Amino acid sequence: MVQIPLFTTGGHCNPEGDENYVVSFPEIPNSPEFNWWELSLVSRNYKVGDPDYEAFRKGALANMKSWGIIYNTFQDLESVYIDYIKKQMGHDRVWAVGPLLPDENGPIDSTGRGGSSAVLHDNLLKWLDKKVVDSVVYICFGSHFVLNEKQMGSLASALELSKVDFILCVKESGSSFIPSGFEDRVAGRGFIVKGWAPQLVILRHRAVGTFVTHCGWNSTLEGVTAGVMMLAWPMGADQFGNAKLLVDQLGVGKRVFGGPENVPDSVELVRLLDESLNGDLPERVKVKELSQAAKKAVKDGTSIQDLNIFVNLLSELKNHQTNA
């Protein structure tokens, strides 16, 4: 969101139409750089004077003039960006209250976020319970993006060659791209979900050690909080920025590939899948540490403190209005 007003007021353009044209944002901490094709469609298609895009830009700028902003994040994850936004807004009414997730000790709700699970929890948990700790790779690209036929073919080939145990979640609309005979060839070590997967249930299971993810923000928070290493395969929207955060800044994952059309090399993918389950990887150590920080933040740390500050300020405003 911070990127949008900077992009639309900073004179960034791509006059030659080069998809690899590099756009940088030196004003933002860590000076992120993106290839043109990694930017959101809103940024790439922005045209001065277009009423729809102008409305979007003005809305983004208006957010920065708000009385306050609440973010679903936490200090150990994005402290430099939280401080930057406070500086840009000219006040401290910026609160990080995340990760906003169901209590891991609470009841399992199959419809808690997004929809009903396409698989029975009991069947999934029985399969996972047979696997050793940190031995399973979970693969999911969210509710919007679907791998094309070539991408699915490369991923399926890598999964067969790697011999890792895995859970592969695909939208029903993309399930036809699963290669013929693949499910039979990986029977026993591969669990295929066609439709909505109970992602939190999967990520929180002791057997899951790696998450191949599109890096949507919900998935980013869920993966970090679960303490699983992430293999980043961003597709669009904010996902390339999230992938840079996970891989380049936090060091809790590795980049697999990226883009809605690009096809990864299956041999390289095999290497990344196998390597990701190595318990000595620094990324695995760091994500475990960040997981503990996330849980502490909402229990008795910075996130619950920020939430209490916000609630108290609202109470003061209400009392002030009542007495006015």
N, C-alpha and C positions, 0 to 999 in steps of 0.2 A: 504494500500500500504506500509506503514511503517512496518507493521507486517511481510511482506513476506521476506525481506532480513534478519530480525532478526531471523525468524524461520529457514531459510535455512542455516544460518551461525552459529547459536547459539547452535547447537548440540541437538535440541529437537527431540525426537523420541518416539515411542510407541512400545517397543519391544514385549510386551505381547498382543498387539492388543486389549487392553481394551478401549471400546468406551467411558467410563467415566474417562479415564486417564486425569488428569488436567495439562494443559500447561499454564505457567505463563510468563509474559513479564515484569519483574521488571524494565527494562530500560525505559519503556514508562510511562508517567504520570498516576497516579492512579493504576499502576501495574495491568492491566487487566488479568483475568484468564478465561480460556475457557476449557470446557470439549472437549475431542478429537473430538466428533461428531459435535461440534459447529464450528470447524475450516472449512475454505473453502476447496473444493476438491483439489485445487492446493497445499495447505499446507499438507493435509492428504496423498496425493498420491506422494509427492515429493520423488524422488530417485536420489541420488548423481550420476552424470554422464549421466543421461537421457537427450538427446539433447534438447527435447522440453521443459522440466522443467528448464534446465540450461539456455536456451534462455529467458524464462520468468523471472527467478531470476536475470539474468544479466540486463534485461531491467528495473526491479524494482530498482536495485542498481544504474543504470545509471540515473534514475530520480532524485536520491538524489545528483547527481553531476551536475545537470542542472544549467545554468546561473540563472534561476529563476523558480518559480512554482506559478501558480494561482490556488486557490481553490474556489469551489462554497460552501462557508460557511461564517460565520461572527464571530467577536470577542467574542460576548457574548455567542455564542454556543460552541466554541472550542478554546478559547484563550490559554489554557495550551498546547494544541497539536500544535498550530501554533508556539508558542514560542519554543517548543521542536524541531520542524523541522528546525527552524532557527538556533538553536544551532547545530543540526546535520550537517547542510549544511555549517555552518561557515560564514554565511552572512544573511542580512535582506531582501533579494530579494524573499520573500514569501508573497504573497498577498491574502487576504481573501476578495472576491468581491461579495459575495452572500448575501441573496438568489437571484439567477437569475431566476426570475419568471415574467410573464406578469403583467403589471400594473393592480391592482385590479379595477381601475376606467376606464380601457380601454374596448374596445369591446370584447364580448365573441366570441371566435374562436373555433369551435368544432374540428378543426384539428390542433390546436396549438401545441400539443405535443403527438406524438405516433400514432394517427389515428383518424378516424371519429367515432363519438359517436354512440353507438348502440341504443340509445333512443333519442327521440326528446326533445330538451331543454325545449320547452314550456310545455310538459307533465310533465317532471321532476320538473320544477319550480312551476307549479301549485300545484303539490302534496306537495312540500316542503313549499309553502306559507301558506298552511292550518295548519302547525304544529307550536307549540309555540317555543320560543327561547331555544336553547340548549336542545332539547328533542329528537333528532334523532341520532341514531348510524349508522355511515357509515362503511361498511366492504368491504375491497378489499385487495387482495394479489398480486397485480402487474400483469405484462404482461407475466411472465414466469412460476410462480408456480401455481399449481392446487391442491386443496384439494382432497385427496382420498375419497373413499366412506364412510369410517368410520369417518373420520374427518368432512366431510360434514354432516353426520348424527348427530354427536354430536353437531355441531354448529346449525343446524336446530332445534334440540330438545331444545337447550338453548334459541333460539330466540322465539320459541313458548311459553315456560314456563315463560320467563321474561316479556313478554307483552310490551317490548319497541318498539317504532317506529324505523324502520331501512331501510337502503338501502343496499342491498346485490349485489355486483358485482362479477360475476363468468365468467371465460373464457367459450366460447362456447363448448370447448372440455371437460369441467368439468361439464356442466349443467345437464348432464344425471345422475349425482350423487345426485341431489336435490331430496329428498324423495317424493314419489308419494302423491299428495294431499296437499303438503306443501303450495304452492302458494295460494290455495283456503282458507286454514285455517288461513293464515295471511293477507288475502285481506283487504286493507284499511290502515293497519299499516305497511305493508311491501312492498317495491318497489324493484323488481328484475331486474337487468341489466345483460343480457346475451351477453357478448362481451365487447367492450371498453366503459368505463364510462368517462364522462366529470368531472374528479376528482376535478380540481380547482373550477369549478362551484359549485360542491357539498360542498366541504370543506369551501368555502367562504360564504355559505348561513347561515343566522342567526339561522336557525333551527337546524343545525348540531352541536352537542356538543361533540361527541366522535368518534374516528377513530380507528377501529380495523385494524391494519396494519402489513404487513410483514417486515416493517422497511427498505425497500430499500431507498437509499439516497434521491432520488427525492421525494418520499412520506414523508420521515422524514422532509425535508425542507418545503414541502407544508403544512403538518400538523402543524408544529411549527408556521409558518408564519400566518396560518389561526387562530391560537389560540385555537385549539381543543385538549382536552385531548386524549392521545393515549394509547390504549391497545395493547401491543407488542406481536406479534406472528411471530417471525423470522423463516425463512425457510432455508437459506443457504447464501453463499457468504459473503458479509460484514455485513449482517443483524444482526447477534448476537452482533457484536461490536456496531452497531448503537442502538440496543435495550438497551445495558448496558449504553450507553451515555444518552438515554432518561429517563430510569428508575432509575438507580443507581446514576448517577452524576448530571443530571439536575433536576430530580424529577418532570417531566412533564407527566409521564405515569406509568402504571403498567404492569407487565409481565403476559400475559395470558398463553402462552405455547410456544413451539418451536420445530422445526424439521419437515422435509418433510414427515415423516411417523408417528410420535407420535400423539396420539389421546387424546385431553383434556377431562376432566371430565365435563359433561354437567351441573351438579348441581353447580360446582364451577364457570363455565362460566356464568351461570345465575346471580350469586352473583356479579361478576365483571361488567357485563353489566348494571345491575340495579344501582349499586353503582357509576358507572362512571358518571352518569348524575346528581349526587348530586352536586349542585353548591358550597357547602362549602368545597369540597375536596381541600387540599393544592395543589394537582397536577393541578387542574383546574385554581387556582389562579396563579401558577407559569407559566403555559403555556401562559396565557393572558399577563403576564409581558414580557415573552420572545418574544411573537408576536410583541409587541410594539418595543422592541429592534431590531428585525429583520427589521421592516419597517423603523425605524430611520437610521439603518446602511446604507441602500441603498438610502435614501433620502438626508441626510446631515451628516451622521456619518462615521464610520470607513471604511465601504465597498466602499463608493464613494471616500473617501480619498485615499484608497489603489489603486483604479482603476485610479485615476488621477496621482498618483505617478508612476504607471506602464506606462501609456501613455506618461508622460513626459520623463521617462527614454528611452523609445523607440524613441522618437523624438530626444533626445540627441545622441543616437547611430546612427540614420540616418544622422544627421547633421555631426557627427564625420566622418562617412564613406564618405559622400559627399565631405568634406573638406580635406580628407586624400590624 
